[in-house]
Structures are given as C-alpha cells and as structure tokens.
Amino acid sequence: MRPRYSLLLLLLAVLLSPTILKAQNKLESLARQAVSADQKTAGAAIAELRSQGPAGLEAMLTVHATAINKQIVEPLTPITPEWERISAALDAVSQQRNSYLSGMYWYTDMGQAKAAAKKAGKPILSLRLLGKLSDEFSCANSRFFRTILYSNTTISKKLREDFVLHWKSVRPVPHVTIDFGDGRKLERTLTGNSIHYVLDVEGRIVEALPGLYGPNAFLRSLLVSEKCSRNCVTPKTRTLPRH
C-alpha cells in the first residue's frame, strides 16, 4: 500500500475512533439498563438494543459475560432475580429462548433480514416453526434446535459468523395440559414440525433442511448450502411459500 493511502487510513481511523467509542459506550449503558428492576427502564433499553441488531445483543453478552459464564459453568446454581432479568433481557433482544447459550441474534422481519444479508454479503438461514422461538413452549423441533444445535459451540459460531438468522412462526403450537388434581399441572406441546431454509441475499431458496438434524449432519448441510448460495444463481420462481 502506498504511504499516502496509509496515512489517509490512519487519519480516518483517528477521526472515527471517538464516534465508535461513543456508540459502544451507549450500547453498554443500555445493556446495563436492560436488566434494571424498573420494568419501564428495562423495557425501553431492551427495545433500543433490539433495534441495533446483532450489535445490541453483543453489548448484552459483553456487559454480562461474568454472569453468563457462571451460569454455563454452574447450571445447577440457584436462579437469582438478577439472573432472571439478565436471561429475560437476552432473550428479548435476541428473540431466542435461552440465548445465553448460543449468542445468536434472530430477525423476525424478512425485509430487515434481507437488508442485513445484502449489507454483510451473507446468506440467510430462515427457520419456520410452530409457536415462537423466544417462547419456552415453541414446537418440539425448535426446542430440540435450541438445546442440541444452537447451543453447540461449533454450530453457533458458524451461524453467527456466516449467516443472517431469521425465524417466522407459521401458526401457534398446540398445547396439552395435564392436571394432576393436587395443584400440579404439566404443560407440553403436541407437535414439532419445522424447517430451516437457506436463502440467498434476495430471499430466494437455495436449500431446505426439514426436520431434525444432529450437529454434525446440520453443519455439513450448512457448509454445502452456504457454498451453493454464494456460487449459484437461484431461479426467481423459487420463493418461500406463504402461510
């Protein structure tokens, strides 16, 4: 690189550094407010972090890293009110239940997902499920994904770094409640239909991954689909089905 260009880049970095630092400080301040015991304060901070996309979630993960790591290392530790607030805020920002295990940000608006994909030059992984990924009782398949796939270190790293993530609820998930008659009740979902679509930056289907996958099989499918999304031209007629 020519010296003139190196000096210009250095000057630009110096000029931008205060702006970047200010924005980062603001996000970290919001991350602390998001776990406030005052619901109004927390709600406003969570909404602002959510609007910032993955950067908002990253701020939450950074500010609360100590509490998150402790929960991962000592999962049987009694749940404290502070951890309940941290976990709830993380899930609201990421739109995924138990997101402290995966650190993944999910778009729920396809237009926003496509805009992010175009900006980053990444394919989209779009999950269609029953219920909501942010709810404890979403469909059985999505609960499996949260527990086995998204919490897997290799899978979560691949999805965070190389895909823009999106989910859409097809319809509410059926529930059944068993009343034991002594004050105890057991609630479960009845079905588990779901599918992962790999889409190009225009939202066109590259591959469909229906049903359940183990981590290794899922990773292999992701690698093939990612390569195809970058190298293949998807026909415009192959669009996502409407529900």
Phi and psi in degrees as GROMACS dihedral restraints (atoms count N, CA, C in turn):
[ dihedral_restraints ]
;  ai    aj    ak    al  type     phi  dphi    fc
    3     4     5     6     1   -67.1    20    10
    4     5     6     7     1   146.8    20    10
    6     7     8     9     1   -55.6    20    10
    7     8     9    10     1   -37.6    20    10
    9    10    11    12     1   -60.3    20    10
   10    11    12    13     1   -44.1    20    10
   12    13    14    15     1   -68.6    20    10
   13    14    15    16     1   -35.6    20    10
   15    16    17    18     1   -63.0    20    10
   16    17    18    19     1   -41.8    20    10
   18    19    20    21     1   -66.2    20    10
   19    20    21    22     1   -38.2    20    10
   21    22    23    24     1   -64.7    20    10
   22    23    24    25     1   -42.9    20    10
   24    25    26    27     1   -65.0    20    10
   25    26    27    28     1   -39.6    20    10
   27    28    29    30     1   -64.3    20    10
   28    29    30    31     1   -42.9    20    10
   30    31    32    33     1   -63.5    20    10
   31    32    33    34     1   -41.8    20    10
   33    34    35    36     1   -63.0    20    10
   34    35    36    37     1   -41.8    20    10
   36    37    38    39     1   -63.1    20    10
   37    38    39    40     1   -39.9    20    10
   39    40    41    42     1   -65.5    20    10
   40    41    42    43     1   -41.2    20    10
   42    43    44    45     1   -68.0    20    10
   43    44    45    46     1   -36.0    20    10
   45    46    47    48     1   -83.2    20    10
   46    47    48    49     1   -22.3    20    10
   48    49    50    51     1   -55.2    20    10
   49    50    51    52     1   -47.1    20    10
   51    52    53    54     1   -61.3    20    10
   52    53    54    55     1   -37.0    20    10
   54    55    56    57     1   -66.3    20    10
   55    56    57    58     1   -44.2    20    10
   57    58    59    60     1   -64.3    20    10
   58    59    60    61     1   -43.9    20    10
   60    61    62    63     1   -63.6    20    10
   61    62    63    64     1   -40.2    20    10
   63    64    65    66     1   -63.5    20    10
   64    65    66    67     1   -42.7    20    10
   66    67    68    69     1   -65.1    20    10
   67    68    69    70     1   -40.1    20    10
   69    70    71    72     1   -66.0    20    10
   70    71    72    73     1   -41.6    20    10
   72    73    74    75     1   -62.5    20    10
   73    74    75    76     1   -37.3    20    10
   75    76    77    78     1   -64.8    20    10
   76    77    78    79     1   -43.3    20    10
   78    79    80    81     1   -63.8    20    10
   79    80    81    82     1   -41.5    20    10
   81    82    83    84     1   -67.0    20    10
   82    83    84    85     1   -35.4    20    10
   84    85    86    87     1   -64.3    20    10
   85    86    87    88     1   -41.8    20    10
   87    88    89    90     1   -63.9    20    10
   88    89    90    91     1   -36.8    20    10
   90    91    92    93     1   -63.7    20    10
   91    92    93    94     1   -34.7    20    10
   93    94    95    96     1   -74.2    20    10
   94    95    96    97     1   -37.9    20    10
   96    97    98    99     1   -67.6    20    10
   97    98    99   100     1   -28.5    20    10
   99   100   101   102     1   -64.5    20    10
  100   101   102   103     1   -18.1    20    10
  102   103   104   105     1  -109.6    20    10
  103   104   105   106     1    18.1    20    10
  105   106   107   108     1   -64.4    20    10
  106   107   108   109     1   147.3    20    10
  108   109   110   111     1   -70.5    20    10
  109   110   111   112     1   -17.7    20    10
  111   112   113   114     1   -81.3    20    10
  112   113   114   115     1   112.4    20    10
  114   115   116   117     1   -61.6    20    10
  115   116   117   118     1   -36.5    20    10
  117   118   119   120     1   -65.0    20    10
  118   119   120   121     1   -45.3    20    10
  120   121   122   123     1   -62.7    20    10
  121   122   123   124     1   -47.2    20    10
  123   124   125   126     1   -63.0    20    10
  124   125   126   127     1   -44.5    20    10
  126   127   128   129     1   -61.4    20    10
  127   128   129   130     1   -42.6    20    10
  129   130   131   132     1   -64.9    20    10
  130   131   132   133     1   -41.2    20    10
  132   133   134   135     1   -67.0    20    10
  133   134   135   136     1   -41.9    20    10
  135   136   137   138     1   -62.0    20    10
  136   137   138   139     1   -43.4    20    10
  138   139   140   141     1   -62.2    20    10
  139   140   141   142     1   -40.4    20    10
  141   142   143   144     1   -68.4    20    10
  142   143   144   145     1   -41.4    20    10
  144   145   146   147     1   -63.6    20    10
  145   146   147   148     1   -40.9    20    10
  147   148   149   150     1   -60.5    20    10
  148   149   150   151     1   -39.5    20    10
  150   151   152   153     1   -69.3    20    10
  151   152   153   154     1   -17.7    20    10
  153   154   155   156     1   -84.9    20    10
  154   155   156   157     1    -1.8    20    10
  156   157   158   159     1    73.0    20    10
  157   158   159   160     1  -152.2    20    10
  159   160   161   162     1   -55.0    20    10
  160   161   162   163     1   -29.2    20    10
  162   163   164   165     1   -64.2    20    10
  163   164   165   166     1   -33.8    20    10
  165   166   167   168     1   -65.7    20    10
  166   167   168   169     1   -41.8    20    10
  168   169   170   171     1   -68.6    20    10
  169   170   171   172     1   -39.6    20    10
  171   172   173   174     1   -60.1    20    10
  172   173   174   175     1   -37.5    20    10
  174   175   176   177     1   -63.8    20    10
  175   176   177   178     1   -40.8    20    10
  177   178   179   180     1   -62.2    20    10
  178   179   180   181     1   -44.5    20    10
  180   181   182   183     1   -65.3    20    10
  181   182   183   184     1   -35.7    20    10
  183   184   185   186     1   -72.7    20    10
  184   185   186   187     1   -49.3    20    10
  186   187   188   189     1   -64.7    20    10
  187   188   189   190     1   -36.5    20    10
  189   190   191   192     1  -107.4    20    10
  190   191   192   193     1    25.8    20    10
  192   193   194   195     1   -59.6    20    10
  193   194   195   196     1   -39.8    20    10
  195   196   197   198     1   -62.9    20    10
  196   197   198   199     1   -47.5    20    10
  198   199   200   201     1   -66.2    20    10
  199   200   201   202     1   -36.8    20    10
  201   202   203   204     1   -66.5    20    10
  202   203   204   205     1   -47.8    20    10
  204   205   206   207     1   -62.0    20    10
  205   206   207   208     1   -38.3    20    10
  207   208   209   210     1   -63.8    20    10
  208   209   210   211     1   -41.3    20    10
  210   211   212   213     1   -66.2    20    10
  211   212   213   214     1   -35.8    20    10
  213   214   215   216     1   -69.8    20    10
  214   215   216   217     1   -44.0    20    10
  216   217   218   219     1   -73.6    20    10
  217   218   219   220     1   -36.0    20    10
  219   220   221   222     1  -123.3    20    10
  220   221   222   223     1    70.4    20    10
  222   223   224   225     1   -64.5    20    10
  223   224   225   226     1   -19.0    20    10
  225   226   227   228     1   -91.7    20    10
  226   227   228   229     1     3.2    20    10
  228   229   230   231     1   -61.9    20    10
  229   230   231   232     1   135.3    20    10
  231   232   233   234     1   -53.6    20    10
  232   233   234   235     1   136.4    20    10
  234   235   236   237     1   -72.7    20    10
  235   236   237   238     1   127.3    20    10
  237   238   239   240     1  -100.7    20    10
  238   239   240   241     1   158.6    20    10
  240   241   242   243     1   -56.9    20    10
  241   242   243   244     1   -35.5    20    10
  243   244   245   246     1   -63.4    20    10
  244   245   246   247     1   -45.2    20    10
  246   247   248   249     1   -67.2    20    10
  247   248   249   250     1   -35.8    20    10
  249   250   251   252     1   -59.7    20    10
  250   251   252   253     1   -40.4    20    10
  252   253   254   255     1   -69.4    20    10
  253   254   255   256     1   -40.9    20    10
  255   256   257   258     1   -62.5    20    10
  256   257   258   259     1   -49.1    20    10
  258   259   260   261     1   -62.0    20    10
  259   260   261   262     1   -43.5    20    10
  261   262   263   264     1   -64.4    20    10
  262   263   264   265     1   -40.2    20    10
  264   265   266   267     1   -66.8    20    10
  265   266   267   268     1   -42.3    20    10
  267   268   269   270     1   -58.7    20    10
  268   269   270   271     1   -45.4    20    10
  270   271   272   273     1   -65.7    20    10
  271   272   273   274     1   -37.0    20    10
  273   274   275   276     1   -69.4    20    10
  274   275   276   277     1   -38.2    20    10
  276   277   278   279     1   -72.2    20    10
  277   278   279   280     1   -42.9    20    10
  279   280   281   282     1   -82.8    20    10
  280   281   282   283     1   -25.1    20    10
  282   283   284   285     1    63.3    20    10
  283   284   285   286     1    39.5    20    10
  285   286   287   288     1  -142.7    20    10
  286   287   288   289     1   132.5    20    10
  288   289   290   291     1   -64.5    20    10
  289   290   291   292     1   138.1    20    10
  291   292   293   294     1    55.4    20    10
  292   293   294   295     1    43.5    20    10
  294   295   296   297     1   -71.1    20    10
  295   296   297   298     1   -12.1    20    10
  297   298   299   300     1   -62.4    20    10
  298   299   300   301     1   -21.5    20    10
  300   301   302   303     1   -82.7    20    10
  301   302   303   304     1   -23.9    20    10
  303   304   305   306     1  -114.3    20    10
  304   305   306   307     1   -32.7    20    10
  306   307   308   309     1    66.9    20    10
  307   308   309   310     1    29.5    20    10
  309   310   311   312     1  -105.3    20    10
  310   311   312   313     1   135.5    20    10
  312   313   314   315     1   -97.9    20    10
  313   314   315   316     1   129.6    20    10
  315   316   317   318     1  -115.7    20    10
  316   317   318   319     1   128.2    20    10
  318   319   320   321     1   -79.8    20    10
  319   320   321   322     1   145.7    20    10
  321   322   323   324     1  -114.9    20    10
  322   323   324   325     1     2.1    20    10
  324   325   326   327     1  -117.4    20    10
  325   326   327   328     1   119.9    20    10
  327   328   329   330     1   -65.4    20    10
  328   329   330   331     1   -35.1    20    10
  330   331   332   333     1   -60.5    20    10
  331   332   333   334     1   -43.2    20    10
  333   334   335   336     1   -67.4    20    10
  334   335   336   337     1   -37.9    20    10
  336   337   338   339     1   -63.8    20    10
  337   338   339   340     1   -43.3    20    10
  339   340   341   342     1   -66.1    20    10
  340   341   342   343     1   -38.9    20    10
  342   343   344   345     1   -63.2    20    10
  343   344   345   346     1   -42.3    20    10
  345   346   347   348     1   -66.1    20    10
  346   347   348   349     1   -38.7    20    10
  348   349   350   351     1   -64.9    20    10
  349   350   351   352     1   -42.3    20    10
  351   352   353   354     1   -65.1    20    10
  352   353   354   355     1   -42.1    20    10
  354   355   356   357     1   -64.4    20    10
  355   356   357   358     1   -40.9    20    10
  357   358   359   360     1   -89.2    20    10
  358   359   360   361     1   -15.5    20    10
  360   361   362   363     1    68.6    20    10
  361   362   363   364     1    36.5    20    10
  363   364   365   366     1  -119.2    20    10
  364   365   366   367     1   150.9    20    10
  366   367   368   369     1   -71.7    20    10
  367   368   369   370     1   166.7    20    10
  369   370   371   372     1  -106.9    20    10
  370   371   372   373     1   135.3    20    10
  372   373   374   375     1  -105.4    20    10
  373   374   375   376     1   113.1    20    10
  375   376   377   378     1  -112.8    20    10
  376   377   378   379     1   118.3    20    10
  378   379   380   381     1   -95.2    20    10
  379   380   381   382     1   127.1    20    10
  381   382   383   384     1  -106.7    20    10
  382   383   384   385     1   127.1    20    10
  384   385   386   387     1  -145.8    20    10
  385   386   387   388     1   169.9    20    10
  387   388   389   390     1   -93.2    20    10
  388   389   390   391     1   134.6    20    10
  390   391   392   393     1    80.5    20    10
  391   392   393   394     1  -160.8    20    10
  393   394   395   396     1  -121.6    20    10
  394   395   396   397     1   139.1    20    10
  396   397   398   399     1   -63.3    20    10
  397   398   399   400     1   -21.7    20    10
  399   400   401   402     1   -84.4    20    10
  400   401   402   403     1    -7.1    20    10
  402   403   404   405     1   -95.5    20    10
  403   404   405   406     1   147.7    20    10
  405   406   407   408     1   -60.3    20    10
  406   407   408   409     1   -43.9    20    10
  408   409   410   411     1  -103.6    20    10
  409   410   411   412     1    58.5    20    10
  411   412   413   414     1   -78.8    20    10
  412   413   414   415     1  -176.6    20    10
  414   415   416   417     1   -61.8    20    10
  415   416   417   418     1   158.9    20    10
  417   418   419   420     1   -58.9    20    10
  418   419   420   421     1   -39.0    20    10
  420   421   422   423     1   -62.4    20    10
  421   422   423   424     1   -44.8    20    10
  423   424   425   426     1   -66.8    20    10
  424   425   426   427     1   -32.1    20    10
  426   427   428   429     1   -67.3    20    10
  427   428   429   430     1   -37.1    20    10
  429   430   431   432     1   -62.4    20    10
  430   431   432   433     1   -44.2    20    10
  432   433   434   435     1   -60.0    20    10
  433   434   435   436     1   -44.7    20    10
  435   436   437   438     1   -62.3    20    10
  436   437   438   439     1   -38.8    20    10
  438   439   440   441     1   -81.2    20    10
  439   440   441   442     1   -43.0    20    10
  441   442   443   444     1  -100.8    20    10
  442   443   444   445     1   -39.5    20    10
  444   445   446   447     1   -93.2    20    10
  445   446   447   448     1   -60.0    20    10
  447   448   449   450     1   -66.8    20    10
  448   449   450   451     1   -25.7    20    10
  450   451   452   453     1   -84.3    20    10
  451   452   453   454     1    -9.9    20    10
  453   454   455   456     1   -71.2    20    10
  454   455   456   457     1   127.3    20    10
  456   457   458   459     1   -57.0    20    10
  457   458   459   460     1   -44.3    20    10
  459   460   461   462     1   -67.7    20    10
  460   461   462   463     1   -43.9    20    10
  462   463   464   465     1   -65.1    20    10
  463   464   465   466     1   -48.4    20    10
  465   466   467   468     1   -62.8    20    10
  466   467   468   469     1   -38.9    20    10
  468   469   470   471     1   -63.4    20    10
  469   470   471   472     1   -44.2    20    10
  471   472   473   474     1   -62.5    20    10
  472   473   474   475     1   -45.2    20    10
  474   475   476   477     1   -68.5    20    10
  475   476   477   478     1   -40.9    20    10
  477   478   479   480     1   -64.5    20    10
  478   479   480   481     1   -41.9    20    10
  480   481   482   483     1   -85.4    20    10
  481   482   483   484     1   -31.8    20    10
  483   484   485   486     1  -118.3    20    10
  484   485   486   487     1    -0.5    20    10
  486   487   488   489     1  -135.4    20    10
  487   488   489   490     1   153.3    20    10
  489   490   491   492     1   -97.5    20    10
  490   491   492   493     1   129.1    20    10
  492   493   494   495     1  -102.0    20    10
  493   494   495   496     1   139.5    20    10
  495   496   497   498     1  -146.5    20    10
  496   497   498   499     1   143.2    20    10
  498   499   500   501     1  -136.0    20    10
  499   500   501   502     1   152.4    20    10
  501   502   503   504     1  -139.7    20    10
  502   503   504   505     1   133.8    20    10
  504   505   506   507     1   -82.9    20    10
  505   506   507   508     1   123.6    20    10
  507   508   509   510     1   -75.5    20    10
  508   509   510   511     1   -43.7    20    10
  510   511   512   513     1  -165.7    20    10
  511   512   513   514     1   166.1    20    10
  513   514   515   516     1   -60.4    20    10
  514   515   516   517     1   149.1    20    10
  516   517   518   519     1   -88.3    20    10
  517   518   519   520     1   135.0    20    10
  519   520   521   522     1   -65.9    20    10
  520   521   522   523     1   138.8    20    10
  522   523   524   525     1  -118.2    20    10
  523   524   525   526     1   150.9    20    10
  525   526   527   528     1  -128.4    20    10
  526   527   528   529     1   137.5    20    10
  528   529   530   531     1  -119.1    20    10
  529   530   531   532     1   126.5    20    10
  531   532   533   534     1  -103.2    20    10
  532   533   534   535     1   118.4    20    10
  534   535   536   537     1   -99.7    20    10
  535   536   537   538     1   115.8    20    10
  537   538   539   540     1   -79.3    20    10
  538   539   540   541     1    -6.5    20    10
  540   541   542   543     1    82.1    20    10
  541   542   543   544     1    -1.0    20    10
  543   544   545   546     1  -120.8    20    10
  544   545   546   547     1    23.2    20    10
  546   547   548   549     1    96.7    20    10
  547   548   549   550     1   -13.5    20    10
  549   550   551   552     1   -91.3    20    10
  550   551   552   553     1   139.3    20    10
  552   553   554   555     1  -135.9    20    10
  553   554   555   556     1   143.5    20    10
  555   556   557   558     1  -119.5    20    10
  556   557   558   559     1   122.0    20    10
  558   559   560   561     1  -113.4    20    10
  559   560   561   562     1   131.3    20    10
  561   562   563   564     1  -142.9    20    10
  562   563   564   565     1   159.6    20    10
  564   565   566   567     1   -91.3    20    10
  565   566   567   568     1   158.5    20    10
  567   568   569   570     1  -100.7    20    10
  568   569   570   571     1   -16.5    20    10
  570   571   572   573     1  -143.0    20    10
  571   572   573   574     1   169.7    20    10
  573   574   575   576     1  -144.0    20    10
  574   575   576   577     1    30.3    20    10
  576   577   578   579     1   -66.3    20    10
  577   578   579   580     1   138.0    20    10
  579   580   581   582     1  -167.8    20    10
  580   581   582   583     1   163.8    20    10
  582   583   584   585     1  -155.0    20    10
  583   584   585   586     1   140.0    20    10
  585   586   587   588     1   -98.4    20    10
  586   587   588   589     1   127.3    20    10
  588   589   590   591     1  -104.7    20    10
  589   590   591   592     1   135.9    20    10
  591   592   593   594     1  -100.0    20    10
  592   593   594   595     1   123.9    20    10
  594   595   596   597     1  -119.8    20    10
  595   596   597   598     1   153.1    20    10
  597   598   599   600     1   -80.7    20    10
  598   599   600   601     1  -177.5    20    10
  600   601   602   603     1   -67.6    20    10
  601   602   603   604     1   -15.5    20    10
  603   604   605   606     1   -91.0    20    10
  604   605   606   607     1    -1.7    20    10
  606   607   608   609     1    85.7    20    10
  607   608   609   610     1    16.8    20    10
  609   610   611   612     1   -92.9    20    10
  610   611   612   613     1   145.0    20    10
  612   613   614   615     1   -69.4    20    10
  613   614   615   616     1   128.8    20    10
  615   616   617   618     1  -103.2    20    10
  616   617   618   619     1   -42.5    20    10
  618   619   620   621     1  -154.5    20    10
  619   620   621   622     1   155.1    20    10
  621   622   623   624     1  -124.4    20    10
  622   623   624   625     1   132.0    20    10
  624   625   626   627     1  -120.5    20    10
  625   626   627   628     1    86.7    20    10
  627   628   629   630     1   -81.6    20    10
  628   629   630   631     1   152.9    20    10
  630   631   632   633     1    75.2    20    10
  631   632   633   634     1  -157.7    20    10
  633   634   635   636     1   -95.5    20    10
  634   635   636   637     1   141.3    20    10
  636   637   638   639     1  -133.9    20    10
  637   638   639   640     1   143.8    20    10
  639   640   641   642     1   -78.0    20    10
  640   641   642   643     1   165.0    20    10
  642   643   644   645     1   -54.4    20    10
  643   644   645   646     1   -45.5    20    10
  645   646   647   648     1   -66.3    20    10
  646   647   648   649     1   -44.9    20    10
  648   649   650   651     1   -65.5    20    10
  649   650   651   652     1   -39.2    20    10
  651   652   653   654     1   -65.1    20    10
  652   653   654   655     1   -42.3    20    10
  654   655   656   657     1   -63.2    20    10
  655   656   657   658     1   -43.2    20    10
  657   658   659   660     1   -59.6    20    10
  658   659   660   661     1   -43.3    20    10
  660   661   662   663     1   -65.5    20    10
  661   662   663   664     1   -37.8    20    10
  663   664   665   666     1   -63.2    20    10
  664   665   666   667     1   -43.4    20    10
  666   667   668   669     1   -63.5    20    10
  667   668   669   670     1   -43.4    20    10
  669   670   671   672     1   -65.3    20    10
  670   671   672   673     1   -45.4    20    10
  672   673   674   675     1   -66.1    20    10
  673   674   675   676     1   -39.1    20    10
  675   676   677   678     1   -63.0    20    10
  676   677   678   679     1   -45.0    20    10
  678   679   680   681     1   -61.3    20    10
  679   680   681   682     1   -42.2    20    10
  681   682   683   684     1   -65.5    20    10
  682   683   684   685     1   -40.2    20    10
  684   685   686   687     1   -64.8    20    10
  685   686   687   688     1   -28.6    20    10
  687   688   689   690     1   -87.0    20    10
  688   689   690   691     1   -25.1    20    10
  690   691   692   693     1  -109.6    20    10
  691   692   693   694     1   -17.0    20    10
  693   694   695   696     1  -105.9    20    10
  694   695   696   697     1   149.6    20    10
  696   697   698   699     1   -96.2    20    10
  697   698   699   700     1   116.0    20    10
  699   700   701   702     1   -82.5    20    10
  700   701   702   703     1   129.1    20    10
  702   703   704   705     1   -57.3    20    10
  703   704   705   706     1   139.9    20    10
  705   706   707   708     1   -65.6    20    10
  706   707   708   709     1   -18.5    20    10
  708   709   710   711     1   -76.4    20    10
  709   710   711   712     1   -18.3    20    10
  711   712   713   714     1   -88.5    20    10
  712   713   714   715     1    89.1    20    10
  714   715   716   717     1  -115.9    20    10
  715   716   717   718     1   163.4    20    10
  717   718   719   720     1   -64.6    20    10
  718   719   720   721     1   139.2    20    10
  720   721   722   723     1   -67.2    20    10
  721   722   723   724     1   147.8    20    10
  723   724   725   726     1   -91.9    20    10
  724   725   726   727     1   142.4    20    10
